[in-house]
Amino acid sequence: YGFSYLQESNDGDDELGGRLQTVTCKGLWTKLDTSFKSGLVIGYVFSSVSIFTIFLSYCVPWASLNKRKRNKEMMKTPMMASLMERREKKRKVDSIQISTFQMSIPRVSFAELKKATNSFDRDKVIGVGKTGTVYKAAHPHLRFIAVKRLLLDFQHLEEQFLSELMILGKYRHKNIVPLLGFCLESRERLLVYQYMPNGNLHDWLHPVKGEPKILEWHLRVNIAVGIARGLEWLHSHNTLQLVHLNLSSSCILLDKHFEPKISNFGRAMHMITTSNAGIFMANSEMDGWDLIKKDVHQLGVLLLELITGEDPSNNSEFYQSLERKFVQNNCLSAVSAALYCAVDKSLLGQGFDREVLYFLKVACNCIQPLPNRRPTMVEVHKMLMAIHIPTFWAKTINEFGCSVNIHDYRITLKEI
Ligand SMILES: Nc1ncnc2c1ncn2[C@@H]1O[C@H](COP(=O)(O)OP(=O)(O)OP(=O)(O)O)[C@@H](O)[C@H]1O
């Protein structure tokens, strides 16, 4: 339109037309230039925003995916894995701190325990384990206590500490050591137990030369029954079934009446029982039955130690030969008979030889090489009770000086 107008005006006065043409042309060009420019700017802005949006929508997810991939790769490096593990443990410890209020275990300050043990005085040491040192101490409210101070430099001890705390914080039983308190301050980890005046079973079965420590038959049977009762309770607890997995005579503590208390739950594991899938472990794929039978085997070794006095930590030859005995002798009675000569001689000829033999049979039953042949803890407890009752009667009758034949009181022990 502008050009045709200019053409028309050119036909008139040339000079005027020429001037007019120049002025009008300038204005029109300016007009045209501005609208073109603004159009160009709008178009430019619009297209750049669209390109930028498209770029973002495509590239950002890829970038975050790559970042996640990179993180995953980094997690595979040992350093990162251990860092994450530590972070996870710290989270666990923190959550323990919170859940402490839900447990009945009181938290004790490090200063309090330091004072009670006289700054962890060497004279107060009552035991040294693989995981720490145990001190005897007097506490104003808790009377005599045993304070276990875990070694500081072992990372895996953190897990053991948590395990003991979580298990003993929940479980209360006549045959499980009572946990009275705990301390968790910076790098210090301490556990406070009720003090057991008769120490551990291992020291009673293997006294140092010259020490007058003798465990009578009725006490041994009572100890065996108590351990089996505690384990049976753990294995068949209503809601929180548990396997111990670290049984030995040194983790059986004895109170002033020689009642056994199972301790050392650092390796214990929770079990989950389902109606269709059987029993499995809460934190792993392991078969629960195998581990239950592992506890039964460890109890069997402990029963053998109780009756023969052979120390499994020193006399591995005796315990290694057991499996051979099962291969050579095809039935349980034959194995028991083969082991009879190893029975502690001080236990024989006291009027309980029949019970001693049954006890030996129960032990052999528990250590059978095939786990599915071993009895359950409920059965072991029942069998030991069948030995305990006549022993108890015999002791009571002897104490009261009655002239009753104890054999009348013996219940018929089932053939095992
Ligand atoms: N509550 C307690 N009362 C009396 N003595 C205890 C008590 N707790 C532990 N002891 C003594 O301290 C010893 C060491 O105990 P601790 O539990 O540290 O070691 P452990 O049973 O050898 O196991 P580990 O070596 O795996 O730590 C025990 O064998 C026992 O003699």
The ligand as a Gaussian input file, in Angstrom:
#p B3LYP/6-31G(d) Opt

LIG

0 1
 N       26.315000     -60.261000      85.215000
 C       27.466000     -60.807000      85.535000
 N       27.705000     -61.187000      86.800000
 C       28.878000     -61.767000      87.123000
 N       29.866000     -62.008000      86.277000
 C       29.670000     -61.655000      84.979000
 C       28.477000     -61.042000      84.550000
 N       28.569000     -60.804000      83.232000
 C       29.772000     -61.275000      82.842000
 N       30.435000     -61.778000      83.893000
 C       31.774000     -62.371000      83.869000
 O       32.553000     -61.755000      82.875000
 C       32.972000     -62.756000      81.933000
 C       33.065000     -62.140000      80.562000
 O       31.766000     -61.843000      80.125000
 P       31.492000     -61.458000      78.624000
 O       30.033000     -61.511000      78.420000
 O       32.175000     -60.187000      78.291000
 O       32.350000     -62.504000      77.853000
 P       32.070000     -63.891000      77.223000
 O       30.897000     -64.551000      77.895000
 O       33.356000     -64.622000      77.238000
 O       31.630000     -63.526000      75.774000
 P       32.386000     -62.685000      74.655000
 O       33.824000     -63.128000      74.696000
 O       31.690000     -63.076000      73.400000
 O       32.204000     -61.243000      74.995000
 C       31.935000     -63.872000      82.063000
 O       32.454000     -65.092000      81.628000
 C       31.662000     -63.842000      83.536000
 O       32.640000     -64.545000      84.250000

